[in-house]
Structure formats: C-alpha cells, structure tokens
Amino acid sequence: MEDIKIGHEDLYQFTYAVFTKMGCSPKDAKTASQVLLSADLRGIDSHGVARMIGYVRLWETGRINPSPNIKVVYETPSTAVVDGDSGLGLVVAPFSMNIAIEKAKIAGTGWVSVKNSNHFGIAGIHAMMALDHDMIGMAMTNASALVAPTFANEKLLGTNPIAVAIPAGKEPPFVADMATTTASNGKLEILQRQNNPTPNGWSQDENGLPSNDASILKKNGALLPLGSDKIHGSHKGYALGSIVDIFSAVLSGAAYGPWVPPFPAYVPIPENPPGKGLGHFFGAMRIDAFRPAEEYKTHIDHWIQRFRNAKVIPGKEKVLIPGDPERIAHADRITHGIPLMYSVRKDLADLATKMELSHDFLKL
C-alpha cells in the first residue's frame, strides 16, 4: 500500500489516452496532459493525476465540453474576455494566457478575464508561460465555494489561488503559487486518503468551531482563509480570495461566490447563477515596458542572491525563493518518477478498466 514511483512518460501517455477517450482533439489532449502532469512533476500532488477521475466525472455529467469553441468575446488593445465554452480549464487557460502574452507584446501589458471554464490545474504553470518572453506572468482562478469568510458560518469563496512568475537572469525564476486559504482542498483530500487529521487552523465545523477532521467539508464544515482567524490575519486571506473572485468572475461574466460550479460532479450546480462556469484571470507584463531587460535581470538576480544569503535562524534550513521547492521536486521527479499513493493508483486503474486502457504500469 506504499507510494510507488511512476515514470512521468507513462503517466503522460495514460492521461493523453483518457482525454482522447473523452473526445478531446490530439492537440487539446496533449495540452491538458502536459498541464495536469506539471502539478505532479512540481510536487503539487493534490492537483495532478489525482484529479483525473474528477475531470472524467465532470465530462460524464455533461459539465465539460471536450471540443469547445474557445473564443474572445470582448477586447481592447490590452485586454480581452474569453468564453471557454465549458471546455477543460487545462486547455482554456493556456489559450487565454497566450492572448495575454500576445497583447503584452504590442501594448506592454496584456490582461484576460475568462468565463464559462472549468478547473484549470495549478495556477503557476499558466503564469510561467510568460517567462520565455521576458515577461512577468500572473494567473488566478475562482473555485467551488468551500471557504467561510472571516466571522462567517457559510461557504462563500473558493480556495482561489494566485500565481506570479517573475523572470530572472542567471538565477532561476521567482514563482509564487498559492491558495488564498490556509490550505488547499487538495491537501485535505490527500489527508483523507491517508486517514490523517488536519493541522490546526485549516477548517471549521458546521457550528464555526475549529476542526481537525479531513472530511469536514462533507459534514457541512468549511475551509478557512489564509491566516485561519482574525487575530492571525484571516481578514487578509479573505480579501485576497475576494480579489481573485472579482477579477476572475465579476469582470468576465463567470459565476462567482457561492454560485461557482463545484468540482465534485455529484454536487448539484447552484441554482440561478449570475454567470457561466468558473472564471480565471491572466496577466502578462513585458519587462522592457518598464526598464531595459538586461538591466532588470542584473537587479533581480541581485535581489534573489541577497535573499538566498539571508541570515538563518539557528537550526533552520537556508532561506528559499518562491519556486525553489517546486523546481527541486521537478528535477527529482523528471528523473526518478512521480510517487503515487495506492489509493490514487487504484482510482486510475479503475478508470483505465472502464475506458479499456492499459494500466500495468500502475503496479497495483
């Protein structure tokens, strides 16, 4: 029942086959597989192949369109609104981020808000698309209402992640990718599979009291904003999550707040939503729209080096730069494989049987 490492090539071929079986074009299946596997390779197991069965269930209930007509429905020289046509967010997001990049090439910055989409994987991989163009990238998305605002006893916001990718010169890029909650729902799901409790400050029960139950969301509980409670700054996490919801959905025409479609396919879609599907928001900013790129790179490298060389508290590890843990995980997993717990391998094997796909590589 222990974790077993699986080669990323095998997992890619498997996810590609699943997306193809769902009716995705070869191009979209390739994009979706690359985005999904990027989470596992970067050590963010909660958003990788463990989510595969969730995407299939959404497709089976008709909530994912495998062959969407993704299109721009409104634009200016530096902005756009994209309608994802209920497509996989794993495909809609790269399409939209590319628009932001192309607009930034012309206008200096590009901003795209998206409606009528679905779960888009990890935010960081979309923000990182800007790095190859000497641009700063931003990506965020709203999500199922699982989070109680500070002092609230009802779920009104999602985990609503924010990612910012900043290019450097000789140093690796700065990549911040975080939920605006104390912990993401995916981390609760991992603890559920392991039959472990959650740390303090992650969630509250149906009465608004602190909880350590990893299954608390199934018992009318809620996740907590970043900070956990008011004295530790949960109002700041609440504000950040709200900003993501407004940028992603109120700007685009997607559903927002408690009306966001839930990821679990068995949970009913809220009635009378004020918009369509999930919303995302993307940004790209050309470095040379602010200062010469090489001059900037000298200074961002200097910034990174100074923080890496910060004095360390005795007994603690060295100071890291956002993106370091994921970069280290990627280097290891691309060579040695991706660790998958038995329950995830079993879910994938069951999915393979249903879709008549080979799954010997899962080593059950």
C-alpha positions in Angstrom: 0.0 0.0 0.0 3.1 2.3 0.0 3.8 5.0 -2.5 5.4 3.8 -5.7 7.2 6.0 -8.2 5.8 6.0 -11.7 7.6 7.4 -14.7 6.2 10.7 -16.0 6.2 9.4 -19.6 3.8 6.5 -18.6 1.5 8.9 -16.8 1.6 11.3 -19.7 0.6 8.6 -22.2 -2.2 7.4 -19.8 -3.7 10.9 -19.3 -3.4 11.6 -23.0 -5.4 8.4 -23.7 -8.0 9.3 -21.2 -8.5 12.8 -22.6 -8.7 11.4 -26.1 -11.3 8.9 -25.0 -13.3 11.8 -23.6 -13.4 13.3 -27.1 -10.6 15.9 -26.9 -8.6 16.6 -30.1 -5.0 15.4 -30.1 -3.8 19.0 -29.6 -6.1 19.6 -26.6 -5.3 16.2 -25.1 -1.6 17.0 -25.3 -2.1 20.4 -23.7 -4.3 19.0 -21.0 -1.9 16.2 -20.2 1.1 18.5 -20.0 -0.7 20.9 -17.7 -2.0 18.2 -15.4 1.4 16.4 -15.2 3.1 19.7 -14.4 1.5 19.6 -11.0 2.8 16.1 -10.2 6.3 17.0 -11.5 6.4 20.1 -9.4 5.4 18.2 -6.3 1.9 19.6 -6.1 0.3 16.1 -5.9 -3.2 17.5 -5.0 -3.7 19.0 -8.5 -2.1 16.3 -10.7 -3.3 12.9 -11.8 -5.1 12.5 -8.5 -7.7 14.9 -10.1 -8.1 12.8 -13.3 -11.1 10.9 -12.1 -12.8 14.2 -11.2 -12.4 15.6 -14.7 -13.8 12.4 -16.2 -16.9 12.5 -13.9 -17.5 16.1 -14.9 -17.3 15.1 -18.5 -19.7 12.2 -17.9 -22.3 14.5 -16.4 -22.0 16.9 -19.3 -20.3 19.7 -17.5 -17.1 19.5 -19.5 -17.2 20.1 -23.3 -14.3 18.1 -24.8 -14.4 20.0 -28.1 -15.1 23.6 -27.1 -15.2 26.6 -29.3 -13.0 28.9 -27.1 -13.2 32.4 -28.3 -12.7 36.1 -27.5 -16.0 37.8 -26.9 -14.8 41.3 -26.0 -11.4 43.0 -26.3 -9.4 46.2 -26.3 -5.7 46.5 -27.4 -4.5 45.3 -24.0 -7.5 43.4 -22.6 -9.8 40.6 -23.5 -12.7 38.4 -22.2 -12.6 34.8 -23.3 -15.6 32.4 -23.3 -14.3 28.9 -22.6 -17.4 27.1 -23.9 -17.4 24.8 -20.9 -14.0 23.4 -22.0 -11.4 21.8 -19.8 -9.7 24.6 -17.9 -6.5 22.8 -18.6 -7.0 23.8 -22.2 -8.9 27.1 -21.8 -6.2 28.6 -19.5 -3.2 28.2 -21.9 -5.3 29.6 -24.8 -6.2 32.7 -22.7 -2.7 33.2 -21.3 -1.3 33.2 -24.9 -3.7 36.0 -25.7 -2.4 38.0 -22.7 1.2 37.4 -23.9 0.4 38.5 -27.5 -1.3 41.6 -26.2 1.7 42.4 -24.0 4.0 42.1 -27.0 2.1 45.0 -28.6 0.8 47.1 -25.7 3.4 46.3 -23.0 0.8 44.5 -20.8 -2.0 42.1 -21.5 -4.9 41.2 -19.3 -7.5 38.5 -19.9 -10.5 37.5 -17.9 -12.3 34.2 -18.6 -15.8 32.9 -18.1 -17.5 29.5 -18.8 -14.5 27.4 -17.9 -13.6 24.6 -15.6 -10.8 23.7 -13.1 -7.5 24.7 -14.7 -5.0 22.7 -12.7 -2.1 24.6 -10.9 -2.1 28.4 -11.4 1.7 28.5 -11.5 2.1 26.6 -14.8 0.0 29.2 -16.6 1.8 32.2 -15.1 5.1 30.6 -16.1 4.2 30.7 -19.8 5.2 34.4 -19.7 8.8 33.6 -18.6 10.0 32.6 -22.1 9.0 36.0 -23.4 10.9 38.1 -20.8 7.5 38.9 -19.2 6.0 38.7 -15.7 3.1 36.3 -15.7 0.0 36.2 -13.4 -2.7 33.6 -13.2 -5.6 33.2 -10.8 -9.0 31.4 -10.7 -12.1 31.2 -8.6 -13.3 27.9 -7.4 -16.0 26.0 -5.7 -17.4 27.7 -2.6 -15.6 25.9 0.3 -14.3 28.8 2.3 -16.0 30.8 5.1 -15.1 34.5 5.1 -13.8 35.8 8.5 -16.6 35.6 11.1 -18.9 33.8 8.6 -20.6 30.4 9.1 -21.3 29.7 5.4 -19.1 28.9 2.5 -18.9 31.8 0.0 -15.5 31.7 -1.6 -13.2 29.1 -3.2 -9.6 28.4 -2.4 -9.0 31.0 -5.2 -5.2 30.6 -5.9 -2.9 33.4 -7.1 0.3 32.7 -9.1 3.0 35.2 -10.2 6.0 34.1 -12.2 8.9 36.6 -12.5 11.8 36.0 -14.9 15.4 36.4 -13.7 18.8 36.4 -15.5 21.3 33.8 -14.3 19.1 32.8 -11.3 16.0 30.6 -11.6 12.8 32.5 -11.9 10.7 33.6 -8.9 7.4 31.6 -9.0 4.8 32.1 -6.2 1.8 29.9 -6.5 -0.5 29.8 -3.5 -4.1 29.3 -2.4 -5.7 32.2 -0.6 -6.8 29.7 2.1 -4.6 28.3 4.9 -4.6 25.0 2.9 -6.0 23.9 -0.4 -8.9 21.5 -0.6 -6.5 19.1 -2.4 -4.4 18.8 0.7 -7.5 17.8 2.7 -8.2 15.1 0.1 -4.7 13.7 0.5 -5.1 13.5 4.3 -8.5 11.8 3.7 -6.8 9.1 1.6 -4.1 8.7 4.4 -6.7 8.7 7.2 -4.9 11.5 8.9 -6.2 14.6 10.7 -5.6 18.2 9.5 -3.3 20.6 11.4 -4.9 23.3 13.5 -6.3 26.3 11.6 -7.3 24.7 8.3 -11.0 24.4 8.8 -14.1 24.9 10.9 -17.1 22.6 11.6 -20.8 23.4 10.8 -21.0 25.4 14.0 -18.0 27.6 13.2 -15.7 25.8 15.7 -12.1 24.7 14.9 -11.9 21.2 13.3 -9.1 18.7 12.6 -11.3 16.4 10.6 -10.0 16.0 7.0 -13.6 15.1 5.9 -15.1 18.2 7.4 -16.3 19.6 4.1 -18.6 16.5 3.7 -20.1 17.4 7.1 -21.1 21.0 6.3 -17.8 22.4 7.5 -15.7 25.0 5.7 -12.1 25.8 4.9 -10.6 29.0 6.4 -9.0 31.9 4.7 -5.2 32.4 4.8 -4.5 33.3 8.4 -7.1 31.0 9.9 -8.7 33.6 12.3 -8.9 37.3 12.7 -6.1 37.6 15.3 -3.7 35.8 12.8 -4.9 37.9 9.8 -7.7 35.8 8.2 -9.3 39.1 7.0 -6.3 39.4 4.7 -6.8 36.0 3.2 -10.5 36.7 2.9 -9.6 39.9 1.0 -7.2 38.1 -1.3 -9.7 35.4 -2.1 -12.3 38.1 -2.8 -9.9 39.9 -5.2 -9.4 36.7 -7.2 -13.2 36.1 -7.4 -13.8 39.6 -8.6 -11.0 39.7 -11.2 -11.8 36.2 -12.4 -15.6 36.3 -12.5 -17.2 39.6 -11.9 -15.0 41.1 -14.7 -15.7 38.2 -17.1 -19.2 37.2 -16.5 -18.4 33.8 -14.8 -20.3 32.6 -11.8 -18.9 34.0 -8.5 -19.1 33.5 -4.8 -21.4 30.7 -3.7 -22.7 30.2 -7.3 -19.4 28.8 -8.6 -20.0 25.2 -10.0 -18.5 22.7 -7.6 -15.7 20.4 -8.8 -17.2 17.2 -7.5 -19.7 16.1 -10.2 -22.1 14.6 -7.7 -22.7 18.1 -6.0 -25.5 20.0 -7.7 -24.8 23.2 -9.5 -26.2 26.2 -7.5 -29.5 27.5 -8.9 -29.8 30.8 -10.7 -26.1 31.5 -11.1 -25.2 35.1 -12.0 -22.7 34.0 -14.7 -21.3 31.0 -16.6 -18.9 28.4 -15.2 -15.6 29.0 -13.5 -13.7 32.3 -14.1 -9.9 32.8 -14.5 -7.7 35.9 -14.8 -4.4 36.2 -16.6 -1.8 38.9 -17.0 1.5 39.4 -18.8 3.8 42.3 -18.4 6.8 42.9 -20.7 9.9 43.7 -18.6 11.2 46.2 -21.2 7.9 48.1 -20.8 9.4 49.2 -17.5 13.2 49.2 -17.9 15.8 47.6 -20.2 15.5 43.8 -19.8 19.2 43.2 -19.2 19.4 46.0 -16.6 16.4 44.5 -14.8 17.9 41.0 -14.9 21.1 42.2 -13.2 19.0 43.6 -10.4 16.5 40.8 -10.0 19.5 38.4 -9.8 21.0 40.6 -7.1 17.6 40.6 -5.2 17.4 36.8 -5.3 21.0 36.3 -4.2 20.6 38.7 -1.3 17.5 36.8 0.0 19.2 33.4 -0.5 22.1 34.7 1.6 19.9 35.9 4.4 21.0 35.1 8.0 19.3 31.9 9.1 17.7 31.1 12.4 19.9 28.5 14.2 18.7 25.0 13.3 16.7 26.1 10.3 17.4 25.5 6.7 18.5 28.2 4.3 16.1 30.8 3.0 14.4 29.7 -0.2 13.0 31.8 -3.0 9.3 31.1 -4.1 9.5 28.4 -6.7 12.6 26.6 -5.3 10.7 23.7 -3.7 8.8 23.0 -6.9 12.0 23.4 -9.0 13.8 20.9 -6.8 10.9 18.5 -6.9 10.7 18.7 -10.7 14.4 17.9 -11.1 14.0 14.8 -8.9 10.7 13.6 -10.4 11.6 14.0 -14.0 14.5 11.6 -13.4 13.2 9.3 -10.7 9.5 9.2 -11.3 6.4 10.6 -9.5 5.3 9.0 -6.2 1.7 7.9 -6.2 -0.1 6.5 -3.2 -2.0 3.3 -3.6 -5.5 4.9 -3.5 -4.6 7.2 -6.4 -3.2 4.3 -8.4 -6.3 2.3 -7.7 -8.6 5.2 -8.9 -6.6 5.4 -12.1 -6.6 1.6 -12.6 -10.4 1.6 -12.2 -10.7 4.4 -14.6 -8.5 2.5 -17.1 -10.6 -0.6 -16.8 -13.8 1.5 -17.5 -12.2 3.2 -20.5 -10.5 0.0 -21.7 -6.9 1.3 -21.3 -3.8 -0.4 -20.3 -2.7 0.2 -16.7 0.0 -2.4 -15.9 2.4 0.5 -15.2 0.5 1.5 -12.1 1.9 -1.6 -10.3 -1.1 -2.4 -8.1 
